[in-house]
Amino acid sequence: MEKISKGEAPFYEPGLEELLKTTISNRTLQLASSNYDAVMNSNITFITVGTPSKPDGDIDLTYVQEAERDIGRALREKREWHLVVVKSRITSKTTEELVKPILERESGKNAVMTSDYA
């Protein structure tokens, strides 16, 4: 967060550093120190955590599941509409069968799922 708050991208993505600097100078970027704060102070949450491979080659979904639990708990207290976007290499079937139920269980709310592969 320290790097991002200074307009420095923590990884390389074309155009990201310029975008960070612009949003920081325009005060359109707000950093949060917890998933709870991020959910409560926004309308959209992007889950962009790592999905490393397990020794057997399967995808390790530990980080996705942890993020979903945190987000769901925050959504339990939130009354406004909120969009959760999963940006990962997991399939839509995995999202439907694993991620969505965690979010619904933790939030106590119904999630509507849509997929866009454009």
Secondary structure, 3 states (H helix, E strand, C coil): CHHHHCCCCCCCCCCHHHHHHHHHHCCCCCCCCCHHHHHHCCCEEEECCCCCECCCCCECCHHHHHHHHHHHHHHHHCCCCCEEEECCCCCHHHHHHHHHHHHHHHHCCCCCCCCCCC
